[in-house]
Amino acid sequence: MLPFFKAGSAYLTPVSLYRYSYENENSLMRGKNIKDFIQLKYGRFLAWREHERIADLHALSDKKVCCIQALKCAVKTFVADFNTRELPDLDYRELESYIFMHRDVSLPFLFSFQRYLIVSECTILLQLCGYVRKMAVSLQYKMRQWKFMAAR
């Protein structure tokens, strides 16, 4: 999404080397439960946070975009993990710390509302949001599975 450096060359191959989707049995997108979703979102948070660090190191204007993406992933992960606590405590605290440090960054309404719940420690509403997220992820995975089975 954000190219930091221009590529020297690009190649097209007639055969796909890897499909990052539910079609590939080894893909992360082929998750089966909320734990897979949490791990995927936490990994994306770490990646965007690293992009933010690199953008800051090289004084690139993309730092703000990287920060927003990292923050969105952190909020999604935190809310999804609030009820299940699949992440180790250290990772969970890392998410919480990042969200608190960036509580003034402008986000779309839903993310901003969820961040407000996290910062304000509204546990009942966070539990409800976590439950809704879990149900949405479950339905999403089932729909992908049905689509995959129908394509066979």
C-alpha positions as CSV (number, residue, x, y, z in Angstrom):
1,M,0.0,0.0,0.0
2,L,2.8,2.4,0.8
3,P,5.9,2.0,-1.3
4,F,8.9,3.4,0.6
5,F,11.3,2.8,-2.2
6,K,10.8,2.4,-5.9
7,A,11.4,-1.1,-7.3
8,G,14.2,-1.5,-9.7
9,S,12.3,-4.0,-11.8
10,A,9.2,-6.2,-11.8
11,Y,8.5,-9.6,-13.3
12,L,5.2,-11.3,-14.3
13,T,5.0,-15.1,-14.2
14,P,2.4,-17.2,-16.0
15,V,1.9,-19.3,-12.8
16,S,0.9,-17.8,-9.5
17,L,3.7,-18.5,-6.9
18,Y,1.5,-17.8,-3.9
19,R,-2.2,-16.9,-3.3
20,Y,-2.8,-14.8,-0.2
21,S,-6.4,-15.8,0.1
22,Y,-8.7,-18.5,1.5
23,E,-8.0,-20.5,-1.7
24,N,-4.6,-21.5,-0.5
25,E,-4.7,-24.0,2.3
26,N,-1.5,-22.7,3.9
27,S,-2.6,-19.0,3.8
28,L,-3.3,-17.0,6.9
29,M,-6.5,-16.0,5.4
30,R,-7.7,-19.5,5.7
31,G,-8.2,-19.1,9.4
32,K,-10.9,-21.1,11.2
33,N,-11.5,-19.2,14.4
34,I,-11.1,-16.0,16.4
35,K,-7.6,-17.1,17.6
36,D,-6.4,-17.1,13.9
37,F,-8.1,-13.7,13.4
38,I,-6.4,-12.3,16.5
39,Q,-3.0,-13.6,15.4
40,L,-3.4,-12.2,11.9
41,K,-4.4,-8.7,13.2
42,Y,-1.7,-8.7,15.8
43,G,0.9,-9.5,13.0
44,R,-0.5,-6.7,10.9
45,F,-0.2,-4.3,13.9
46,L,3.5,-5.3,14.3
47,A,4.1,-4.8,10.5
48,W,2.4,-1.4,10.4
49,R,4.2,-0.3,13.5
50,E,7.5,-1.3,11.9
51,H,6.5,0.7,8.8
52,E,5.9,3.6,11.0
53,R,9.3,3.3,12.6
54,I,11.0,3.1,9.2
55,A,9.0,6.1,7.9
56,D,10.1,8.1,10.9
57,L,13.7,7.0,10.6
58,H,13.8,8.2,6.9
59,A,11.6,11.2,7.6
60,L,9.0,10.1,5.1
61,S,5.6,11.7,4.9
62,D,3.9,8.3,5.1
63,K,4.5,8.0,8.8
64,K,1.0,9.3,9.6
65,V,-0.7,6.8,7.3
66,C,1.4,4.0,8.9
67,C,0.5,5.1,12.4
68,I,-3.3,5.2,11.5
69,Q,-3.1,1.7,10.0
70,A,-1.1,0.3,13.0
71,L,-3.7,2.0,15.3
72,K,-6.6,0.5,13.5
73,C,-5.0,-3.0,13.7
74,A,-4.3,-2.5,17.4
75,V,-7.9,-1.5,18.1
76,K,-9.3,-4.5,16.1
77,T,-6.9,-6.9,17.9
78,F,-7.5,-5.5,21.3
79,V,-11.3,-5.6,21.0
80,A,-11.3,-9.1,19.5
81,D,-9.0,-10.4,22.2
82,F,-10.7,-8.7,25.1
83,N,-13.0,-11.6,26.0
84,T,-10.7,-14.5,24.9
85,R,-7.3,-13.3,25.9
86,E,-5.5,-15.4,23.3
87,L,-2.5,-13.1,23.2
88,P,0.2,-13.3,25.9
89,D,-0.1,-10.5,28.5
90,L,3.0,-8.8,27.2
91,D,1.5,-8.5,23.7
92,Y,-1.8,-7.4,25.1
93,R,-0.1,-4.7,27.1
94,E,1.9,-3.6,24.0
95,L,-1.4,-3.1,22.2
96,E,-2.9,-1.2,25.1
97,S,0.2,1.0,25.4
98,Y,0.2,1.9,21.7
99,I,-3.5,2.8,21.8
100,F,-3.0,5.0,24.8
101,M,0.0,6.7,23.3
102,H,-2.0,7.5,20.1
103,R,-5.3,8.4,21.6
104,D,-5.3,11.8,19.9
105,V,-4.8,10.4,16.3
106,S,-7.8,11.0,14.1
107,L,-9.6,7.7,13.2
108,P,-12.9,6.7,11.5
109,F,-15.9,6.8,13.8
110,L,-16.1,3.0,14.7
111,F,-12.3,2.8,15.5
112,S,-12.5,6.1,17.4
113,F,-15.4,4.8,19.5
114,Q,-13.7,1.5,20.2
115,R,-10.5,3.3,21.2
116,Y,-12.6,5.5,23.5
117,L,-13.9,2.4,25.2
118,I,-10.4,1.0,25.6
119,V,-9.0,4.2,27.0
120,S,-12.0,4.7,29.3
121,E,-11.9,1.1,30.4
122,C,-15.6,0.5,29.6
123,T,-15.4,-3.3,30.2
124,I,-19.0,-4.1,29.6
125,L,-19.1,-2.4,26.3
126,L,-15.7,-3.8,25.3
127,Q,-17.0,-7.3,26.1
128,L,-20.1,-6.7,23.9
129,C,-17.9,-5.4,21.1
130,G,-15.6,-8.4,21.5
131,Y,-18.5,-10.8,21.3
132,V,-19.9,-9.1,18.2
133,R,-16.4,-9.2,16.6
134,K,-16.2,-12.9,17.4
135,M,-19.6,-13.6,15.8
136,A,-18.7,-11.5,12.7
137,V,-15.4,-13.3,12.3
138,S,-17.1,-16.7,12.7
139,L,-19.7,-15.8,10.1
140,Q,-17.0,-14.4,7.7
141,Y,-15.0,-17.6,7.9
142,K,-18.1,-19.8,7.4
143,M,-19.0,-17.7,4.3
144,R,-15.5,-18.1,2.9
145,Q,-15.6,-21.8,3.5
146,W,-19.0,-22.1,1.7
147,K,-17.7,-20.0,-1.2
148,F,-14.6,-22.2,-1.4
149,M,-16.6,-25.4,-1.3
150,A,-19.0,-24.1,-4.0
151,A,-16.1,-23.3,-6.3
152,R,-14.8,-26.8,-6.2
